[in-house]
Amino acid sequence: MLRSRKTLLVFAFSVAALVGLGSWAIQVKIRAEARETVGQSLIAVRDTTHHALGAWFKEHKTAATIWADATQVRQAARELLRLSPDEARLRSSPAQRDLRA
């Protein structure tokens, strides 16, 4: 009877160790898969953001080029460049008001 009890204890501890080892292995695999998924998601967000910023920049550059080619804008800019670089004077100048209108 004592021998069968020892065998039963060894068997129970062996099963518990195998279950524990299996659980640990599954947890490691799940963690690795989660990291991979999160990594791929972050790469997708980065790429999408990069593309969106590129498109946004292109649109604003095009708009700025169109505005810069306008005769009224060029004339107002020339008038502002002729003024002394005094903030109050630049802000109150008629050319500045024309640009903001």
C-alpha positions as a printed Julia matrix, in Angstrom:
101×3 Matrix{Float64}:
  0.0    0.0     0.0
  2.83   2.4     0.83
  4.4    1.77   -2.57
  1.17   2.48   -4.43
  0.72   5.69   -2.45
  4.24   6.83   -3.43
  3.51   5.95   -7.03
  0.27   7.87   -6.9
  2.05  10.95   -5.43
  4.8   10.8    -8.06
  2.16  10.43  -10.77
  0.13  13.36   -9.37
  3.2   15.61   -9.15
  4.25  14.57  -12.66
  0.82  15.43  -14.06
  0.83  18.74  -12.18
  4.3   19.54  -13.53
  3.25  18.67  -17.08
  0.1   20.79  -16.79
  2.15  23.68  -15.38
  4.77  23.34  -18.1
  2.09  23.15  -20.78
  0.34  26.22  -19.38
  3.6   28.14  -19.35
  4.34  27.14  -22.97
  0.87  28.23  -24.08
  1.25  31.55  -22.25
  4.61  32.18  -23.96
  3.05  31.43  -27.35
  0.05  33.7   -26.7
  2.36  36.5   -25.56
  4.5   36.16  -28.7
  1.43  36.18  -30.96
  0.03  39.23  -29.15
  3.32  41.09  -29.59
  3.34  40.22  -33.28
 -0.25  41.4   -33.72
  0.36  44.66  -31.85
  3.56  45.2   -33.82
  1.75  44.75  -37.13
 -1.01  47.1   -36.0
  1.51  49.77  -35.04
  3.26  49.43  -38.39
 -0.09  49.82  -40.17
 -0.87  52.95  -38.12
  2.58  54.37  -38.85
  2.27  53.73  -42.59
 -1.26  55.15  -42.76
 -0.26  58.25  -40.81
  2.8   58.74  -43.01
  0.65  58.52  -46.13
 -1.99  60.89  -44.71
  0.62  63.45  -43.66
  2.2   63.28  -47.11
 -1.16  63.93  -48.76
 -1.95  66.73  -46.29
  1.42  68.37  -46.93
  0.96  68.14  -50.69
 -2.48  69.75  -50.48
 -1.22  72.6   -48.31
  1.82  73.12  -50.5
 -0.44  73.35  -53.55
 -2.72  75.84  -51.78
  0.26  77.92  -50.64
  1.65  77.97  -54.18
 -1.7   79.12  -55.56
 -1.97  81.87  -52.94
  1.64  82.92  -53.48
  0.99  83.33  -57.21
 -1.91  85.71  -56.59
 -1.07  89.27  -57.62
 -2.71  90.8   -54.55
 -0.73  88.57  -52.2
  2.56  89.35  -53.93
  1.84  93.08  -53.84
  0.94  93.0   -50.13
  4.05  90.94  -49.37
  6.26  93.47  -51.18
  4.7   96.3   -49.16
  5.3   94.42  -45.91
  8.92  93.75  -46.86
  9.46  97.5   -47.37
  8.38  98.23  -43.78
 10.76  98.11  -40.84
 10.59  94.81  -38.94
  8.57  96.3   -36.08
  5.79  93.94  -34.99
  3.26  96.67  -34.17
  3.87  98.45  -37.48
  3.61  95.21  -39.47
  0.38  94.18  -37.75
 -1.28  97.55  -38.28
 -0.19  98.06  -41.88
 -2.82  98.2   -44.64
 -1.0   95.41  -46.49
 -1.48  93.11  -43.5
 -5.17  93.97  -43.36
 -5.45  93.21  -47.09
 -3.83  89.8   -46.58
 -6.16  88.93  -43.7
 -9.31  90.06  -45.5
